[in-house]
Amino acid sequence: MQVLTGIWVTAPLAWMFACCIGFLAAEEPATIKANGKAWTLENDILKAVVLFQDGSIDLTSLFNKTSGKECLTGPGNRLLFRHGIDGLEMKATDGKWVLGSVVVHDIKSSGRHWGKSVSVDLDRPADKITVTLVFEVYDGRSGLRYGSFIKNDDSRERVISSSDILSLNVPAGKHTLDYVPWQTKWASTTKGLEKAKRNCLLRYADGDGLAILPENNWCTSLAPGAGKGDPNNPFLFMNVLAGGDEGVRIFTNPTAVQLTLFPHERSEYFWVNLQPFTGDALDGRAAVAEHFRKSFKYHDPLPQMEFQEYCVEYFQNDDMARKHLLPALAETGMDRWQVTWTWNGHFSSDAVEPKPSFTSNLPALADYANSLGIKMGYYFTMHSSPTVPHRVNSYGWGDGGDLADPAFVAYKRDRVENVLIPKFHCTWQMIDLGELWLNDTPTAYSHPSDNVYRKFVNLRNYMTDMARKYPDHQMLTTCETENPIGATDQCVSLMLIGENGQAGAYKRTDGARGFADVQANLRDSMNYIGLMPLEAAVQVHGEDRGDPQPDMFTTQAVYASLLCGCSTYYSDVRRWTPEQRTFFRRFNDWRKSPRISALLREVAHPLAIGEDNTGPYAWSYTNPAKNEALLVCVGFGMIPADFSPRLRTLDDSMIYQVNEVASFSDGNDTPVYRGAFTGAQLKTQGLPVKLGAGKSCASAFLLSGKRE
């Protein structure tokens, strides 16, 4: 293993990386302008028009400002909603709606302005239904988020048996669809899609594109006691250019959800995101990443390095933690200790006090961790209940309290807010182990046909509400939340990510059940781009109980860890050598240094993934002024990687000085000047990169630009 020395010690090298002074190009704030009963939503890349007229409401325009083209010019149907309620069909354009209140407001969270929102109330007095449509447009280059709430104005129950959530009359034309047919692996077709469940990029031959991103679940529990979810039956399906005059149609799956509205109940329904873009598939996926950064409110997206003692539970002991674990985490510059299951007893325990074998004074232990700069987080399931006994050897699927019950969610929230956060300094909560099972008994808050849906909505709203109230607090949902441990088909979904949230997959994707190595971690992170927020991606090291995980202390591994929201390490820190500790510390000092951390907080733009997402990989971060960028390249294999990634986000007219931060191609471990290039050269021809073979096949490049 080659240990890096001075290349990550930034202070002595500051003179080599002096920042060029440039005007920081601020994002244009999103706007919503009313003109009578029409509302125009606009930001840097899109302009959309919503019109209410003659008892109907319509999305009359979705304009891609980058390409200068209207997205809605096809012959197919265009419809903001269609609901089948008690056998009646209610459509957005049937002329039977009365315009109610319209509210425009700023979208603010975590001390930041994110965009603008308009909500439009539509009343249907004769049928005693009110639909509220919500349109959100975000600052800068993000897309449009559209959703709805439905209110039953009657004194009897109403059943929504089926719905079209959104239909768009996009043109057919010569096109390519990039989509995810199953879990996370991307595919492409020049035909159409029928009953797709995941995101889709619609790309035309002229470079114009539209990303269609329904906030769907991964699988639905359909039978009580079955102990599994069904990934073939999500809540939503999507047809895209599926034949005839059909453009885009997103519709509910009645097998998975038929929502019953109680008397005078107002319920959240589904959300869809639309992101115009131009370019190829990687450009489209990067555009989606821009949108997710804002729609999920990632206010501090610096990649994190954290520790979890699952597989090495002997650190779940006060004495061991003080003597070994916490000093090692502080020494190496780690960010957080994720205290895993059984800290409070059973892995599905409802207790909020630690078991005696862990510690008799968790507040003091948490104080000590914080004094070393280590944040604390805890595994704490949401479904466990003191009134429902757990089955022997049960992992919790089908056990515990019903998350469809708002009162039960409020009870769990109370325990987090009044104990875990104030007493134990909790900044992270893991939600795990199959919590979204079907309850087949009608209750005062759900019916069998909507029980699982209500669980999803309540859980996501809990996570988002907590993120808004406690900006330093993050929620992690695992791939076992929708489908229990032991299931082959596990994944995560947009509907199970709260604002500023994490979602772990760790290689239980596309039939590759197992535990990740460095390349699998990086491959999964690349797949997240355009599918789920990259900031939600979690890379794992050592969960297979191999300790330390092979290649954990290599440049490949640490550079790969930059392409995710969090890297979690499962390891016996007592076995880390002085050289390995120094390696981690240098990397973490570099990662947190002002200039590098500022770049790492920008949205990662994928540049190269190799054949079938096997590498070599390249991605970049560019500041708003485009006078600074960081390029990261990682390869795998026995032979050197030689490629020229095109840096697509630079300014054509600038001259960029390029310094290689870590070079292994020539054995030099100090920054190496690689030359001056115009932005136009780097965008069209790319930067020639040669990576050495083996475990050191990784490097990074800092670019400083100025105008001639």
Secondary structure, DSSP 4 states (H G I P E B T S, - for coil): -PPP-GGG-TGGGGGGGPPPP----PPPPPEEEEETTEEEEE-SSEEEEEEEETTEEEEEEEEETTTTEES--SSS--BS-EEEETTEEEETTSS--EEEEEEEEEEEETTEEEEEEEEEEEEEGGGTEEEEEEEEEESTT--EEEEEEEEE-SSS-EEEEEEEEEEE----SSEEEEE-SSSS--EEESS-EEEE-S-EEEEETTSEEEEEEE---S-B--STT--S-BTT--SEEEEEEEETTEEEEEEE-TTT--EEEPTT-EEEEEEEEEEEEESSHHHHHHHHHHHHHHHTT-S----EEEEE-TT-GGGSSHHHIIIIIHHHHHHHT--EEEE-TTTTSSTT----S--TTT-S-HHHHHHHHHHTT-EEEEE--SS--TTSPPPTT--STT-S--TT-HHHHHHHHHHIIIIIHHHH-EEEEEE-S-------S--SS--TTTHHHHHHHHHHHHHHHHHHH-TT-EEEEETTTTS-TT-S-----GGG--TT-EEE-TT--TT--S---HHHHHHHHHHHTTTS-GGG-EEEESTTS-SSPTTTTSHHHHHHTTSSSEEEE---GGG--HHHHHHHHHHHHHHHSHHHHHHHTSPPEEEE-BGGG-B-EEEEEE-TTSSEEEEEEE--SSS-EEE----TTS-TTEEEEEEESS--SSS--S-EEEEEEEHHHHHHT---EEE-SGGG-EEEEEEEEEE-
